[in-house]
Amino acid sequence: MGNNVKSVCVYGASGTEIAPAYFEAASELGRLLGRRGMRVINGAGTTGLMRAVTDGALEAGGTVTGVIPRFMVEKDWHHKQLTEMLVVETMHERKKRMADLSDAAIALPGGCGTLEELLEIITWKQLGLYLHPVVILNTNHYYDPLLEMLRRAEDEEFMRVRYKGLWLVADTPEEAAGFL
């Protein structure tokens, strides 16, 4: 890619009952981005992979901007050591603000929320609304079923061939950071 990436939106699970390998990859990604002076943008969560990437970035001297809806702040679901916290009103506003602030997006493994964020940013890229790299960090082959579904969408012409290359796939945090 280029060296113009200064802020990276990182999507990831908020769950806590996740295998350690996922936490290790998220922490390492945060450290790598922090060491490179790249600001992490995420959902400001205090648990799961969101917390791991935030903690990793901060440990490496990086900065983290969390974007979170007011109702989540009222439930005390926000990370307390963020460099900056932006409070928005809706989940839709959260996703838009995160995208607007970023020069690239990386999706760690996650559940429905993460999958929705990933597919939305790919759709925005397809529509020309997001012009930056989108990287899928495929830790432990987590995203293999989704990648197969996307290949099938291409094969069966639900997705046009011209849209190939909307996303990059990395197996390790180092490879993901290397795409930026």
Secondary structure, DSSP 8 states (H G I E B T S, - for coil): --S---EEEEE----SS--HHHHHHHHHHHHHHHHTT-EEEE--BSSHHHHHHHHHHHHTT--EEEEEEHHHHHTT-B-TT-SEEEEESSHHHHHHHHHHH-SEEEE-S-SHHHHHHHHHHHHHHHTTS--S-EEEE-GGGTTHHHHHHHHHHHHTTSS-GGGTTSSEEESSHHHHHHT-
